[in-house]
């Protein structure tokens, strides 16, 4: 996708504050954080959202969650709790149509979310 902001960030065309990167995943700081730790975990493969996941993508999604767990442990926030959020379609708050996961930690996260 040439007009996808996350694809452009992955390609290095748009700057972002990188926290982690490997061949499958880019983790960046959210530009409008709602928690002391608010990161975006963005698979490098362009997938619109969970509705487009294929069984071949299962290892990738597992890698997202394992990376999130490692990051909260490294930041000393695992025990207090954290949240991984994935919005799917506009009605759920998805504004960038490239699958990504918000990692939130460092404050009390209430339920139900907004």
SULJOLIN-V878291 format. One record per helix or strand of 2 or more residues. SS is the DSSP state (H for helix, E for strand). FROM is the first residue (numbers start at 0). TO is the last residue. If there is no record, write none. Layout:
ss={SS SS}
from={FROM FROM}
to={TO TO}
This chain:
ss={H E E E H H E H E}
from={4 17 24 36 49 54 81 89 99}
to={10 20 28 42 51 73 84 91 104}
